[in-house]
Amino acid sequence: MTGRVVEPLLDAAGVGPGQAVADLATGPGYVAAGASARGAAPIGVDVTKAMVELARELHPGIEFVRASVADLPFGDESFDTVVGNFMILHVGEPERVAREIVRVLRRGGSVALSTWDVPERTLMFGVMLDAIAESDAVPPDDLPAGPPFFRFSDDAEFARLLSDAGLEELEVRTIDFRQSFPDGETVWEGMVGATVRTASLVTSQSDETQQRIRAAFGARIAEFRTNGEVELPTSVKIASARKPRP
């Protein structure tokens, strides 16, 4: 799903030949690879050692470094473009990260960041969260507080983050598509196996509550079965901006 946003994200940032591009929270390096395919010179950054190793294995011709996006190991004005695909919703201090982006960005350089839209428009999350709510699940006491996952689903809030960091020419656009899955079980396994906080919320419940969540999820996901597959409406926000020129 996140791979479907790579090209729109690069388009929003205006990535092209010869540009120095920082891909923040690069993960497996797909955005960096997309930038390289356009003739840019990307550097992928990720805080996780395993992700950096995977990205290097998948894309041996691209540079990847391990670092926090809140403390980038680059000098001032090192990049023409900075991009982050679903990065901003995972950081604890987004304002600090935005300031760090501006620091490493050259004058006139561009930024593009993506995030999920609200659960009502991104049904992979919406169906699961509705099922949890219906089942009266209570967050475990040892689940630490995290950043508001859908904070930047709000256009004004997303634009404000970049504006307050000193960027201009702000634009927030919405991309809608339908994501197909073989069946509801695939969606369930993805949410429980590939998320952190949502998975913890489910697996920390009693067996009885987990069964209620699973049953409610199955009933809701069945509403989206079409031609033997599950098709879930999906929506993504992409915010772009530019650093003022001298």
VOPAGU-2260 file (C-alpha; in pm, 1 decimal, decimal comma):
REM VOPAGU-2260
SITE   aa  ch    i         X         Y         Z
SITE  MET   A    0       0,0       0,0       0,0
SITE  THR   A    1     271,8     246,3      90,2
SITE  GLY   A    2     446,5     169,1    -237,2
SITE  ARG   A    3     151,2     313,6    -428,0
SITE  VAL   A    4     233,8     653,4    -277,8
SITE  VAL   A    5     599,7     662,3    -385,9
SITE  GLU   A    6     549,7     826,3    -725,6
SITE  PRO   A    7     287,9    1080,3    -608,2
SITE  LEU   A    8     520,7    1173,8    -321,2
SITE  LEU   A    9     816,4    1224,4    -555,9
SITE  ASP   A   10     593,7    1422,9    -792,9
SITE  ALA   A   11     481,5    1649,7    -508,4
SITE  ALA   A   12     845,4    1716,6    -420,9
SITE  GLY   A   13     939,8    1772,0    -786,0
SITE  VAL   A   14    1220,0    1516,0    -768,9
SITE  GLY   A   15    1423,2    1506,4   -1089,6
SITE  PRO   A   16    1768,0    1442,6   -1238,5
SITE  GLY   A   17    2070,7    1561,0   -1048,0
SITE  GLN   A   18    1894,9    1650,7    -725,2
SITE  ALA   A   19    2038,4    1556,1    -386,9
SITE  VAL   A   20    1747,6    1389,0    -206,1
SITE  ALA   A   21    1711,6    1280,9     157,5
SITE  ASP   A   22    1458,5    1000,8     204,5
SITE  LEU   A   23    1368,6     999,5     574,3
SITE  ALA   A   24    1248,4     681,3     747,6
SITE  THR   A   25    1339,1     503,7     426,0
SITE  GLY   A   26    1246,2     154,2     548,2
SITE  PRO   A   27    1324,3     -90,7     265,3
SITE  GLY   A   28    1437,4     202,2      49,6
SITE  TYR   A   29    1153,8     212,2    -202,4
SITE  VAL   A   30    1127,3     592,2    -214,7
SITE  ALA   A   31    1503,4     628,7    -245,5
SITE  ALA   A   32    1496,6     377,2    -531,3
SITE  GLY   A   33    1219,2     573,6    -700,4
SITE  ALA   A   34    1422,0     893,0    -672,2
SITE  SER   A   35    1727,4     717,3    -814,1
SITE  ALA   A   36    1522,7     594,3   -1109,6
SITE  ARG   A   37    1444,4     959,8   -1186,5
SITE  GLY   A   38    1814,2    1042,0   -1201,7
SITE  ALA   A   39    1838,8    1195,2    -855,0
SITE  ALA   A   40    2110,0    1119,0    -599,7
SITE  PRO   A   41    1923,8     995,3    -289,6
SITE  ILE   A   42    2043,8     908,6      58,5
SITE  GLY   A   43    1807,1     694,7     264,0
SITE  VAL   A   44    1791,7     744,3     641,3
SITE  ASP   A   45    1642,3     506,1     895,3
SITE  VAL   A   46    1682,4     465,8    1269,6
SITE  THR   A   47    1650,3      87,4    1253,3
SITE  LYS   A   48    1960,7    -120,1    1181,2
SITE  ALA   A   49    1761,1    -402,8    1022,1
SITE  MET   A   50    1589,3    -164,8     780,8
SITE  VAL   A   51    1914,8      -4,1     674,1
SITE  GLU   A   52    2065,1    -346,1     611,0
SITE  LEU   A   53    1759,8    -453,5     410,7
SITE  ALA   A   54    1761,9    -133,6     203,7
SITE  ARG   A   55    2132,0    -178,8     124,5
SITE  GLU   A   56    2066,2    -536,2      17,5
SITE  LEU   A   57    1772,8    -442,6    -205,1
SITE  HIS   A   58    1935,9    -132,2    -357,7
SITE  PRO   A   59    2315,6    -177,8    -356,1
SITE  GLY   A   60    2379,5     131,8    -566,2
SITE  ILE   A   61    2215,7     371,8    -319,6
SITE  GLU   A   62    2359,2     512,4       2,7
SITE  PHE   A   63    2173,2     438,2     326,2
SITE  VAL   A   64    2266,7     559,6     673,3
SITE  ARG   A   65    2139,0     478,4    1018,3
SITE  ALA   A   66    2028,6     788,6    1207,6
SITE  SER   A   67    1736,6     954,6    1380,9
SITE  VAL   A   68    1530,5    1189,9    1164,9
SITE  ALA   A   69    1530,4    1428,3    1463,0
SITE  ASP   A   70    1910,3    1452,7    1453,3
SITE  LEU   A   71    2026,8    1416,9    1094,8
SITE  PRO   A   72    2402,1    1360,3    1038,8
SITE  PHE   A   73    2425,5    1612,7     756,1
SITE  GLY   A   74    2543,3    1970,3     730,4
SITE  ASP   A   75    2318,6    2269,7     679,0
SITE  GLU   A   76    2165,6    2300,6     331,5
SITE  SER   A   77    2288,2    1960,3     210,9
SITE  PHE   A   78    1985,1    1860,2       2,9
SITE  ASP   A   79    1771,2    1993,2    -279,8
SITE  THR   A   80    1475,1    1784,4    -165,7
SITE  VAL   A   81    1361,4    1601,5     147,1
SITE  VAL   A   82    1088,3    1338,4     139,4
SITE  GLY   A   83     930,9    1111,7     399,3
SITE  ASN   A   84     674,6     845,1     315,1
SITE  PHE   A   85     453,5     792,2     624,3
SITE  MET   A   86     742,7     907,8     840,0
SITE  ILE   A   87     585,2    1200,1    1022,2
SITE  LEU   A   88     310,8    1003,0    1198,5
SITE  HIS   A   89     567,6     784,7    1377,3
SITE  VAL   A   90     788,3    1050,2    1536,2
SITE  GLY   A   91     742,9    1175,2    1890,1
SITE  GLU   A   92     855,2    1531,3    1816,5
SITE  PRO   A   93     728,1    1623,6    1468,1
SITE  GLU   A   94     805,0    1994,5    1514,4
SITE  ARG   A   95    1166,7    1913,4    1588,3
SITE  VAL   A   96    1183,7    1688,8    1283,7
SITE  ALA   A   97    1033,4    1963,5    1066,4
SITE  ARG   A   98    1298,9    2208,5    1186,2
SITE  GLU   A   99    1569,2    1952,3    1112,8
SITE  ILE   A  100    1430,6    1907,1     760,8
SITE  VAL   A  101    1449,0    2281,3     703,8
SITE  ARG   A  102    1805,5    2291,5     836,9
SITE  VAL   A  103    1939,8    2036,7     586,7
SITE  LEU   A  104    1734,8    2177,8     296,3
SITE  ARG   A  105    1889,5    2424,4      54,0
SITE  ARG   A  106    1726,3    2758,0     -18,4
SITE  GLY   A  107    1449,2    2705,8    -269,9
SITE  GLY   A  108    1447,5    2332,5    -196,9
SITE  SER   A  109    1128,3    2131,4    -164,2
SITE  VAL   A  110     975,8    1898,9      93,6
SITE  ALA   A  111     702,7    1635,5      57,0
SITE  LEU   A  112     563,2    1420,9     338,0
SITE  SER   A  113     281,0    1167,3     338,2
SITE  THR   A  114      48,6    1032,4     604,6
SITE  TRP   A  115    -271,4     829,2     627,6
SITE  ASP   A  116    -606,9    1001,4     608,7
SITE  VAL   A  117    -863,8     956,3     886,8
SITE  PRO   A  118    -990,3     599,3     957,7
SITE  GLU   A  119   -1328,0     680,1     800,8
SITE  ARG   A  120   -1148,5     722,2     467,2
SITE  THR   A  121    -873,5     463,2     520,7
SITE  LEU   A  122   -1076,9     154,9     595,0
SITE  MET   A  123    -785,1     -78,3     673,1
SITE  PHE   A  124    -757,0     117,5     996,1
SITE  GLY   A  125   -1122,4     210,0    1022,3
SITE  VAL   A  126   -1253,6    -146,2    1021,0
SITE  MET   A  127   -1005,1    -259,4    1285,1
SITE  LEU   A  128   -1059,2      39,5    1513,4
SITE  ASP   A  129   -1437,1       2,3    1486,8
SITE  ALA   A  130   -1411,0    -365,6    1578,1
SITE  ILE   A  131   -1196,3    -283,3    1880,4
SITE  ALA   A  132   -1438,3     -13,2    1993,2
SITE  GLU   A  133   -1739,4    -244,8    1955,6
SITE  SER   A  134   -1568,3    -503,9    2172,6
SITE  ASP   A  135   -1508,3    -265,9    2465,6
SITE  ALA   A  136   -1134,7    -336,1    2461,3
SITE  VAL   A  137    -931,8    -137,6    2714,1
SITE  PRO   A  138    -570,9     -29,2    2641,5
SITE  PRO   A  139    -321,3    -219,4    2859,5
SITE  ASP   A  140    -163,5     -27,7    3145,8
SITE  ASP   A  141     187,5     -83,1    3009,7
SITE  LEU   A  142     112,2      59,5    2663,4
SITE  PRO   A  143     315,8     383,2    2652,1
SITE  ALA   A  144     167,3     701,5    2517,2
SITE  GLY   A  145     242,7     758,7    2152,2
SITE  PRO   A  146     202,8    1044,4    1903,2
SITE  PRO   A  147    -155,5    1098,5    1778,4
SITE  PHE   A  148    -159,3     867,7    1477,3
SITE  PHE   A  149    -406,1    1071,3    1270,4
SITE  ARG   A  150    -297,2    1420,2    1376,7
SITE  PHE   A  151    -177,1    1515,7    1030,3
SITE  SER   A  152    -482,3    1372,7     855,9
SITE  ASP   A  153    -615,0    1724,7     910,7
SITE  ASP   A  154    -505,1    1946,9     621,8
SITE  ALA   A  155    -467,1    2258,9     835,3
SITE  GLU   A  156    -260,4    2077,4    1098,2
SITE  PHE   A  157     -33,6    1924,0     833,8
SITE  ALA   A  158      17,8    2259,8     664,0
SITE  ARG   A  159      77,4    2431,0     999,2
SITE  LEU   A  160     359,1    2189,8    1082,5
SITE  LEU   A  161     551,8    2298,1     772,7
SITE  SER   A  162     454,8    2663,2     792,6
SITE  ASP   A  163     567,9    2695,3    1153,7
SITE  ALA   A  164     905,3    2550,2    1051,0
SITE  GLY   A  165     950,9    2838,1     808,1
SITE  LEU   A  166     843,9    2677,6     480,8
SITE  GLU   A  167     621,6    2839,3     217,7
SITE  GLU   A  168     418,3    2751,6     -94,7
SITE  LEU   A  169     233,7    2494,3     113,6
SITE  GLU   A  170      -5,7    2247,7     -43,4
SITE  VAL   A  171    -186,3    1947,3     101,3
SITE  ARG   A  172    -343,1    1708,7    -146,6
SITE  THR   A  173    -548,7    1394,7    -103,8
SITE  ILE   A  174    -492,6    1072,1    -296,6
SITE  ASP   A  175    -772,4     815,0    -296,1
SITE  PHE   A  176    -754,4     457,0    -419,5
SITE  ARG   A  177    -897,1     114,5    -347,6
SITE  GLN   A  178    -661,4    -147,8    -208,6
SITE  SER   A  179    -738,6    -512,3    -287,9
SITE  PHE   A  180    -666,9    -802,8     -52,5
SITE  PRO   A  181    -724,2   -1174,0    -118,6
SITE  ASP   A  182    -948,4   -1203,5     187,8
SITE  GLY   A  183   -1025,9   -1056,7     526,6
SITE  GLU   A  184    -771,9   -1280,7     697,5
SITE  THR   A  185    -493,5   -1108,5     504,8
SITE  VAL   A  186    -607,5    -769,0     633,7
SITE  TRP   A  187    -631,3    -902,8     989,4
SITE  GLU   A  188    -283,2   -1057,6     975,9
SITE  GLY   A  189    -143,1    -736,0     833,5
SITE  MET   A  190    -290,9    -522,5    1109,6
SITE  VAL   A  191    -194,9    -757,8    1391,4
SITE  GLY   A  192     141,7    -860,3    1245,6
SITE  ALA   A  193     267,3    -535,9    1094,6
SITE  THR   A  194     153,4    -268,4    1339,9
SITE  VAL   A  195     275,1    -198,6    1692,2
SITE  ARG   A  196      21,3     -10,6    1900,7
SITE  THR   A  197    -287,8    -158,8    1734,1
SITE  ALA   A  198    -146,5    -509,9    1761,1
SITE  SER   A  199     -64,2    -453,8    2129,7
SITE  LEU   A  200    -415,3    -330,7    2192,5
SITE  VAL   A  201    -559,9    -650,9    2043,4
SITE  THR   A  202    -318,1    -910,4    2177,4
SITE  SER   A  203    -322,2    -772,1    2532,9
SITE  GLN   A  204    -693,5    -848,2    2571,3
SITE  SER   A  205    -842,5   -1157,6    2726,2
SITE  ASP   A  206    -915,7   -1450,5    2495,7
SITE  GLU   A  207   -1286,0   -1369,1    2512,9
SITE  THR   A  208   -1234,1   -1004,8    2415,9
SITE  GLN   A  209    -997,4   -1101,9    2134,4
SITE  GLN   A  210   -1264,9   -1334,6    1997,9
SITE  ARG   A  211   -1518,5   -1050,5    2007,7
SITE  ILE   A  212   -1278,3    -821,5    1822,6
SITE  ARG   A  213   -1211,4   -1087,6    1560,5
SITE  ALA   A  214   -1582,9   -1154,9    1509,7
SITE  ALA   A  215   -1665,4    -783,3    1479,2
SITE  PHE   A  216   -1378,1    -736,5    1237,7
SITE  GLY   A  217   -1494,3   -1028,8    1022,8
SITE  ALA   A  218   -1848,6    -895,2    1005,4
SITE  ARG   A  219   -1734,3    -549,3     899,5
SITE  ILE   A  220   -1472,6    -663,3     649,7
SITE  ALA   A  221   -1729,8    -882,8     475,2
SITE  GLU   A  222   -1910,0    -566,9     364,1
SITE  PHE   A  223   -1618,9    -488,4     131,9
SITE  ARG   A  224   -1594,1    -823,7     -46,5
SITE  THR   A  225   -1615,0    -779,7    -424,5
SITE  ASN   A  226   -1552,5   -1044,4    -691,0
SITE  GLY   A  227   -1388,7   -1278,2    -441,6
SITE  GLU   A  228   -1155,2   -1014,9    -297,6
SITE  VAL   A  229   -1171,4    -752,2     -26,7
SITE  GLU   A  230   -1145,0    -397,0    -161,3
SITE  LEU   A  231   -1089,0    -127,0      97,8
SITE  PRO   A  232   -1116,2     244,6      22,0
SITE  THR   A  233    -787,1     410,1     111,7
SITE  SER   A  234    -689,3     775,7     140,9
SITE  VAL   A  235    -352,3     943,6     184,6
SITE  LYS   A  236    -249,7    1302,6     253,2
SITE  ILE   A  237      61,5    1448,8      91,2
SITE  ALA   A  238     191,4    1784,5     212,3
SITE  SER   A  239     450,6    1973,8      11,1
SITE  ALA   A  240     630,3    2303,5      65,5
SITE  ARG   A  241     941,8    2495,7     -27,8
SITE  LYS   A  242    1218,5    2665,8     169,4
SITE  PRO   A  243    1225,9    3039,8      96,2
SITE  ARG   A  244    1485,0    3153,8    -149,0
SITE  PRO   A  245    1749,6    3412,3     -44,3
